[in-house]
């Protein structure tokens, strides 16, 4: 079982415009859609598309929370929500303009120590061979160590953790030796306060993340594909396929979902990376998150990852 935790879920309102956005004026949309959003939710969607057993955990609040619950139920994915009263989940606005997405994300809900305890109790059901994904921004008022705190409370159960976070939240989990982290290039630059502009320049930092505690590091590099730093001392690179990019939102989450699908299937690290790149790229080439057919079709076209020397 792969559980995904989205502490700050949202409904994403995505509006496409055909003419440049004009500040201070009325702008008309060419198309629009409303979808459930949040990194962990996206990961579960891809896992579900690939046939994996997954369950969503998170906080649902108000009318927006009701929309979240309804849509995810329609996907056929099991979810276990903690209800927050007197609040509302956020709505994120995403404006698509000729392949470029501008985001305006809400701040979301606030959580208390009691609600965190409820979450820990729910996640305590998981143990050996299970994976828990901790992904996305933290709710208002939550300590930057919240992901690390959750890992510390649950690590004795033998659960493996995959973390997709940034900044101090990412730095805090490294001491807990997560099974996997998935930084992208901007997050890597932020973490190390470095100007990293190429795969070659990024490699020493990926190795350093392992030295700091991460067992596996999946570094997403956008159009340059991804690099996997495996705990088996293997290092692999796979370039992204070339096609028209329609949507970058959720591509990194899709990459993570594809990689974890490979893990539970028992694939080699190189094949896990290949499935990850297929999943992330399929979403980038689609209007929204990719479906199973698109992922598998793209997977057939990808070469074997290249092994790199440390």
Secondary structure, 3 states (H helix, E strand, C coil): CEEEEECCCEEEEEEEECCCCCCCCCCCCCEEEEEEECHHHHHHHHHHHCCCCEEEEEEEEHHHHHHHHHHHHHHCCEEEEEEECCCCCEEEEEEEECCEEEEECCCCCECCHHHHHHHHHHHCCCCCCCEEEEECCCCECCCCCHHHHHHHHHHHHCCEEEEECCHHHHHHHHHHCCCEECCEHHHHHHHHCCCCCCHHHHHHHHHHHHHCCCCEEEEECHHHCEEEECCCCCEEEECCCCCCCCCCCCHHHHHHHHHHHHHHHCCCHHHHHHHHHHHHHHHHCCCCCCCHHHHHHHHCCCCCCEECCC
